[in-house]
Amino acid sequence: MTKQITLFSALAASLLVSFAAQAADTAELKVKGVIRPSACTPSFTGTNVVDYGTISAKGLSATAANVLEEKTIAFTVTCDAATKVAVRAIDNKASTVVTGLMTAINSSLADKNAYGLGAAGGKNIGAYSVRVITSSFTADGATPDIVADAANNGTWAKSASGRFNADGTNRQSFAATGATTPGAYKTMSGNLGVTAVLDKGANLPLTQNIDLDGSATIEVQYL
């Protein structure tokens, strides 16, 4: 919002009073948008829920992180026409991450890869990671290389792990085999992998039901 101020000089006092009576504050209205030659839609096949079912509290370690099995979920990006896109995943529960758990999955992972699993009884439950399972994807029927922009600055390299960062950096894209520049495709399909890690049992309120409550937004960016 802006205010417009008009400066008058060399006017009689009576004229200033007259103009002041007509003055008004103003606000600017802007209309924005982008017309694209094609649009792309991300979707999950069947369900958007990764369900770990019922987990027995008795089976959890009280002194160490509890790594659950990796679950896969089918994911597709469908475009009206061949389009260069990137995919990223942004954590909607970042405040509930238990730090330091990712190394239980893989020593190379860090808190930047951790997504929150929600809280129960005032305690954060754990964390999970999300990755593109690189070998599972096809792009218009061909097998692409998955490439990553780790710094989120347009510098692409072959993705080592397909892992997303919870803040939306380290976005992933699709390139022709052997290339590092994202290619234009109409349909990109494959699996995402989700691995949850529960905090050590001594830190959890195991005398009550604990519902895992992770949530992330999968976003398609146009390149």
C-alpha positions as CSV (number, residue, x, y, z in Angstrom):
1,M,0.0,0.0,0.0
2,T,1.3,3.5,-0.9
3,K,0.2,7.0,0.0
4,Q,0.4,9.7,-2.7
5,I,1.6,13.1,-1.5
6,T,1.4,16.2,-3.7
7,L,3.5,19.2,-3.0
8,F,2.1,22.6,-3.9
9,S,4.2,25.7,-3.8
10,A,3.5,29.4,-4.2
11,L,-0.3,29.0,-3.5
12,A,-2.5,31.1,-1.3
13,A,-3.5,29.6,2.0
14,S,-7.2,29.6,0.9
15,L,-6.3,27.3,-2.1
16,L,-4.4,24.9,0.1
17,V,-7.5,24.5,2.3
18,S,-9.6,23.8,-0.8
19,F,-7.2,21.1,-2.1
20,A,-6.8,19.5,1.3
21,A,-10.5,18.9,1.5
22,Q,-10.3,16.8,-1.7
23,A,-7.2,14.8,-0.7
24,A,-7.5,11.0,-0.1
25,D,-5.3,8.0,0.8
26,T,-4.9,5.5,-2.0
27,A,-4.2,1.8,-2.3
28,E,-2.8,0.1,-5.4
29,L,-4.5,-3.0,-7.0
30,K,-2.3,-5.3,-9.0
31,V,-3.3,-8.1,-11.2
32,K,-0.7,-10.8,-12.1
33,G,-0.5,-14.1,-13.8
34,V,1.4,-16.1,-16.3
35,I,0.0,-17.6,-19.5
36,R,1.9,-20.8,-20.2
37,P,1.8,-22.9,-23.4
38,S,1.2,-25.9,-21.2
39,A,0.4,-26.8,-17.6
40,C,1.6,-29.7,-15.5
41,T,-0.2,-31.5,-12.7
42,P,1.5,-33.6,-10.0
43,S,-0.6,-36.5,-8.7
44,F,-0.4,-39.8,-6.7
45,T,-1.8,-43.0,-8.0
46,G,-4.6,-44.3,-5.7
47,T,-3.6,-42.6,-2.5
48,N,-1.5,-39.8,-1.2
49,V,-1.0,-41.4,2.2
50,V,2.0,-43.4,3.3
51,D,0.6,-45.7,6.0
52,Y,2.8,-47.5,8.5
53,G,-0.2,-49.2,10.1
54,T,-0.1,-50.2,13.7
55,I,3.4,-50.2,15.3
56,S,3.9,-52.0,18.6
57,A,5.4,-49.9,21.3
58,K,7.0,-53.0,22.8
59,G,9.1,-53.5,19.7
60,L,10.7,-50.0,19.9
61,S,14.1,-49.4,21.2
62,A,14.1,-47.2,24.3
63,T,17.7,-46.0,23.8
64,A,18.2,-45.7,20.0
65,A,16.4,-44.3,17.0
66,N,13.8,-46.6,15.5
67,V,14.1,-46.8,11.7
68,L,11.0,-48.0,9.9
69,E,11.0,-49.7,6.5
70,E,10.9,-47.5,3.4
71,K,7.5,-47.2,1.9
72,T,6.9,-46.3,-1.8
73,I,4.2,-44.3,-3.3
74,A,3.5,-43.9,-7.1
75,F,3.9,-40.4,-8.3
76,T,3.2,-38.8,-11.8
77,V,3.7,-35.4,-13.3
78,T,1.4,-35.0,-16.4
79,C,1.8,-32.0,-18.7
80,D,-0.4,-30.7,-21.6
81,A,2.7,-30.7,-23.8
82,A,6.4,-31.5,-23.3
83,T,7.6,-29.2,-20.6
84,K,10.8,-28.7,-18.5
85,V,9.9,-29.1,-14.8
86,A,11.5,-29.7,-11.5
87,V,9.9,-31.2,-8.4
88,R,10.5,-30.3,-4.8
89,A,9.0,-31.3,-1.4
90,I,8.3,-28.7,1.3
91,D,7.7,-29.8,4.9
92,N,4.4,-28.7,6.4
93,K,5.4,-30.0,9.9
94,A,8.9,-28.6,10.2
95,S,8.5,-27.6,13.8
96,T,8.0,-31.2,14.8
97,V,11.3,-32.6,13.5
98,V,13.4,-34.5,16.0
99,T,16.9,-33.6,14.9
100,G,19.8,-36.0,14.6
101,L,17.7,-39.0,13.3
102,M,18.6,-39.0,9.6
103,T,22.0,-40.6,10.1
104,A,20.2,-43.7,11.4
105,I,18.9,-44.1,7.8
106,N,22.2,-43.2,6.1
107,S,25.3,-41.6,7.5
108,S,25.3,-39.1,4.6
109,L,21.9,-37.6,5.5
110,A,21.5,-34.5,7.7
111,D,18.7,-32.6,9.4
112,K,18.1,-30.7,6.1
113,N,16.6,-34.0,4.8
114,A,14.3,-34.4,7.8
115,Y,10.6,-33.9,7.6
116,G,8.4,-33.7,10.8
117,L,6.2,-36.6,11.9
118,G,4.0,-34.5,14.2
119,A,3.8,-34.5,18.0
120,A,2.0,-36.4,20.8
121,G,1.8,-35.6,24.5
122,G,4.0,-32.6,24.0
123,K,6.8,-34.7,22.4
124,N,7.9,-34.6,18.8
125,I,7.6,-38.1,17.4
126,G,10.5,-38.3,14.9
127,A,11.3,-37.5,11.3
128,Y,11.1,-39.0,7.8
129,S,13.0,-38.5,4.5
130,V,11.5,-38.3,1.0
131,R,13.4,-39.3,-2.1
132,V,12.9,-39.9,-5.8
133,I,13.6,-43.5,-6.5
134,T,15.7,-42.7,-9.5
135,S,15.6,-46.2,-11.1
136,S,11.8,-46.3,-11.1
137,F,11.1,-43.3,-13.3
138,T,10.2,-43.1,-16.9
139,A,9.8,-39.9,-19.0
140,D,7.6,-40.3,-22.1
141,G,8.4,-44.0,-22.0
142,A,12.2,-43.6,-21.8
143,T,14.4,-44.0,-18.8
144,P,15.7,-40.5,-17.8
145,D,18.6,-39.5,-15.5
146,I,17.4,-37.8,-12.4
147,V,19.3,-34.5,-12.0
148,A,19.4,-32.3,-8.9
149,D,19.8,-28.5,-8.3
150,A,21.2,-28.8,-4.8
151,A,21.8,-25.0,-4.4
152,N,18.5,-24.1,-6.0
153,N,20.3,-21.7,-8.4
154,G,19.9,-23.5,-11.7
155,T,23.1,-25.5,-11.5
156,W,22.2,-29.1,-12.3
157,A,24.2,-32.4,-11.7
158,K,23.2,-36.0,-11.7
159,S,21.4,-36.8,-8.5
160,A,23.3,-39.0,-6.2
161,S,20.4,-40.0,-4.0
162,G,17.2,-38.3,-5.2
163,R,16.7,-37.0,-1.7
164,F,14.7,-33.8,-1.1
165,N,15.5,-31.1,1.4
166,A,12.7,-30.2,3.7
167,D,12.9,-26.5,2.9
168,G,12.3,-27.0,-0.8
169,T,15.9,-26.8,-2.0
170,N,17.7,-29.7,-3.7
171,R,14.9,-29.9,-6.3
172,Q,14.9,-32.9,-8.7
173,S,14.3,-32.9,-12.5
174,F,14.5,-35.2,-15.5
175,A,17.2,-35.4,-18.2
176,A,18.1,-37.5,-21.1
177,T,20.4,-40.4,-20.2
178,G,24.0,-39.0,-19.8
179,A,22.8,-35.3,-19.8
180,T,22.6,-33.0,-16.8
181,T,20.3,-30.4,-18.4
182,P,16.6,-30.9,-17.7
183,G,14.7,-32.1,-20.7
184,A,11.1,-31.4,-21.8
185,Y,8.6,-34.3,-21.2
186,K,4.9,-34.7,-21.2
187,T,4.6,-37.6,-18.7
188,M,7.0,-38.4,-15.9
189,S,6.1,-41.4,-13.7
190,G,7.8,-43.4,-10.9
191,N,8.0,-43.9,-7.2
192,L,8.8,-41.7,-4.2
193,G,10.4,-43.4,-1.2
194,V,9.5,-42.4,2.3
195,T,11.5,-43.7,5.3
196,A,10.3,-42.8,8.8
197,V,12.5,-42.8,12.0
198,L,10.9,-42.7,15.4
199,D,12.7,-41.1,18.3
200,K,14.0,-43.5,21.0
201,G,11.2,-44.9,23.1
202,A,12.4,-43.2,26.3
203,N,11.5,-39.8,24.7
204,L,8.0,-40.9,23.5
205,P,4.7,-41.0,25.5
206,L,4.3,-44.7,24.9
207,T,1.4,-45.1,27.4
208,Q,-0.9,-43.5,24.9
209,N,-1.7,-43.9,21.2
210,I,0.7,-42.0,19.0
211,D,-0.5,-41.0,15.6
212,L,2.2,-40.3,13.0
213,D,1.2,-37.1,11.3
214,G,3.7,-36.1,8.6
215,S,2.7,-33.7,5.8
216,A,4.7,-32.3,2.9
217,T,3.7,-30.3,-0.2
218,I,5.0,-31.7,-3.5
219,E,5.5,-28.8,-5.9
220,V,6.1,-28.7,-9.6
221,Q,8.3,-25.8,-10.8
222,Y,8.5,-24.7,-14.5
223,L,12.0,-24.3,-15.8
